[in-house]
Amino acid sequence: MSTNAATYVPDDADRRLIKATQVGLPLCRQPYHALAEALGLEPPDVQARLRRMLANGVIRRIGAVPNHYALGFRANGMSVWDVPDDAVADVGSRIGALDFVSHGYCRPRHPPEWPYNLYAMVHGRDRGEVEKKIETIARLLGPRDRGHKVLYSTHILKKTGLRLVD
């Protein structure tokens, strides 16, 4: 039976797995084995449960979340772009594939104050490096770049996902 995040009801083992991973996977050579041991499950069961939750949209992704500041990237700029709506999917994919773009997305415009519909987060060691990377994106867009800005981070915000409580 297929389900989705709106209709998914986690069983006790799923809830324990979600709670055990909501601060991240164990930092060891075999994180699924460590989770299985802690939860009284088998490693293949842990992996199957996580795959099922991913497929159903309960978990959006499993991946590394680097601390850009600790890696020396002190300038973080969200670039916002006004591109033709019929080009967003194509150029968004191309921009997202750039190694210096950590994430990007499309959002609705709010004219006349906010004409931008494409967003791409760019990290650099300083603002000059970010500006050069933004120029690369502008060249890639060519005439489809109908205007853009860079919004620089001024504070580090702690990002966390949903947390389950008892």
N, C-alpha and C positions, 0 to 999 in steps of 0.2 A: 504494500500500500504506500503510495506516495503522499507526502505531507509537505508542509512549509513552516516557516518560523511562526506564522500566525496561529497555526493549529497544532504545533509540536508541543507535546507534553513530556518533559524529561522524567525518566524514572529515577529511583533513588541513586543508582550508580551514575547516571548522567549528571545529576545534581552534584554529587560528590566530586566528579571529574571536573565539572565547571568551576566549582569552588576551589579545587586544588590548582587550577591553571589560570585563574583570573588575575593573578599577579605575574604570570609568566610560566614557561616550562622550566623544569629543574635544569640547572646549568651543569650538565654532566654528559658523559659520552653516550649514554642510552637513556634519554629522558622518558621515553614511553615505558621502559622497564621500571624505572624509578617510580613513576606514577602508578603503574600496575601493582608494584610491591606495596606502596603506601595505601592503596585503595582496596587491596585484596582481590585484584583482577589479574587477568593474563594480558601480556603486552599486545597480542593481536586484538583482544577485545577493546583495549584502550584505543588503539588505532582505528578500529571499525566504528566505535562510538564517535570519535572525532570526525571521521570521514562522513558519517551520517549527519552529524550536526552541521558540518560545512555544506553538504549537499542540500540540506533543508533551510539554510540561511540563518540558523541559530547562531553559528559562529561565522563571521565574515571572512576571516583569514587567519592563518598561522604564519608568522614571520618575525624576523628580527626587527627591533625598533632601536636604531642606533641613537645615541646621544650626540647630536651634531656638535655641540659645544665641546664635549670631551674629545672629539676627534679634530678639533681646531677650526671648525667652521663657525665663525662668530657672526657672519652676516647671513641673515635669512630673509629672503624677499619673496612675497607672494606676488607673482606677476599676473596682472589682469589684462585681458585682451578683448578687443571688439573685433570679432571676425564674423563673416557671413554665416548665418545659421546653417545653411546647407553645406558648409565646409567644416563645421565643428568636429564631427566624428573623425574625418580624415586627418585634419591637422592636429587634433587632440591626441590621436594615436601616435603620430609622428613626434610630437613634442614630448609625450609621455615616455617614449623610447630613448630620449636623450639621457646620457648617464648622469647628468647634473640636475635632473628634475626628479625630486623624490615622490611627488604625487601631483595629480591634476584632476580637474573635474569641470563639468559644464554646469552653469547656473543661469537662472532666468535674468534677463536684463530688467532694470527699473528706470526707464527713461523718464525724464531727461537727465536726472541726476546721475544715473549709473548705467552707462551703455555697454558694460563689459559682460561677456557670456562665457569666456574661457579662462580658467585659472591654472597656473602652474607654479609650484613651489620650487624655488631655486636657492641653493646653499653655496656659500663661498667663504673664503678666509677673511675677506673684507668686502666692502660695498663695491670697490672697483672691480673685483673679480665677478661679483654678481652682475654688475652692469655689462661686462663683456659677454657673459652667458646670455643675458637678455638680448643683446645685439645679435647673437647667434640665432635665437628664436625668431627675432624680427626678420632676419634674412631668410630663414626657412619659410616664414609666412609670406614674405614678399608683399604684393598688393592686397593680400587678404588681411593684413594688419591695418585696420582702420583706426587704430589708436590703442595705446596701452599705458599702463602705469606699473610701478613697483611699490608695494606696500611693505616696508621693513618692520620686522619684529622689534619691539622695544623691551619686552619682558619674556621670560621663560615661564610658560604655564605648564603645570603638571597635568598631563593627559591620562585619564583612566577610562576604562570602559565600564559597563554595567557591572555592579557587584551584587552577588546573591548574599542574602543574610538568612539566618535561621528564623 
